[in-house]
Amino acid sequence: MKKMILLLTLFCGMLSAHNVLAQELKDYVITMKGDTIYGEMGSVKSKKVYMLVKGERKVYFPPQIYRIYNHNTGKHYATSFLGSGMEKIKKSNPEMFIISEKTKLKNKPLFKELLIDGEIMVINIYTSHDVASNFIHETEKASFWNDSEDFYAQKRLTGEITELKTRPSLEFEGMSKKKRRLNLVKMMEDEPELVDRFVNEEKLNFDLFCRYIKEYNAIKQDKNAYVLEIF
């Protein structure tokens, strides 16, 4: 009996210590093995992340890590092939994309900002640390890139990708909001009641798209158990 009480006391102490550690070290990474490692985040680059774990400096690379959370910036990151190369799905209208197996074999995944996680993920392909342009003056770079993020939606089940919000370009005009809605309707077509409301929305914008994606993910949350894999 005394032994059992001692074991319970030790277990409760370990649990309490873990909770304290989680509160103090709010930054964390989730490995591809499913382990959560708490520490102090240094910087998140597209090809690596630095963390201080129990006083030891650690470096993690995209193939090792599934998710990242940086408490100081409030941002989540995912390991993704988005930005490494997308190809158009044949006969898709409006245009949709997919990551080909050839891309996965040829290119390496990168850390990308994750705005929404779930059955449909919303990922920022270009972040400030990924891109820099020599033709933009240094004083203009910060505001230029902060206002010009490229967000894409990707569905886990099918791998389908559509643009949600893209930065202006002289060479690329991007897709109209109505076409983006058509693609999202296709992604969410297995939830007809949600789609019915979505197609009747008059004012379309990025925030509205995100709100419906979150609602769709909430519906799917209890139905799907996700495998840790790179998309």
Secondary structure, 3 states (H helix, E strand, C coil): CHHHHHHHHHHHHHHHHHHHHHHHCCEEEEECCCCEEEEEEEEECCCCEEEEECCEEEEECHHHEEEEEECCCCEEEEEECCCCCCEECCCCCCCCEECCHHHHHHCCCEEEEEEECCCEEEEECCCCCCCCCCCCCHHHHHHHHHCCCCEEEEECCCCCEEEEECCCCCCCCCCCHHHHHHHHHHHCCCCHHHHHHHHCCCCCCHHHHHHHHHHHHHHHHCCCCCCCCCC
